[in-house]
């Protein structure tokens, strides 16, 4: 019975840490997109759409800042 309790608490702890890690990654990515948008509400919505598009396109985390920077510059051009 003791091993069962240890297994359950360990599994719950690992799941919680994984969940927290994923949430923090999402918050950081969203914060990056919004920081590139500034105070312009339309650009903020555009950058969040671009973030969703980057996730759908499978852009890697290391390439995401440059990808979002190019998207922000493309917004200025339009």
C-alpha positions, 0 to 999 in steps of 0.5 A: 500500500505504501508503494501505491501512495508513493506512485500516485503522489509522484505521478501527480507531482510529475503531471503538475510540473508538466502542466505548469511547464506547458502553461508557462511556455504558452504565457511566454509566447503570448507575452512575446507576441503582445510585446511586439504589438505595443499598445495598438489593439488591432496589432495585438489581435493580429499578432495573436493570430500570427502566433496561432498561425506559427503554432499551426505551421509548426514553427520551433520555439527557437525560431518563434521570436524571429518569425513573430518579428517578421510578422510584426514588420509585415504589419507595419508595411500594410 
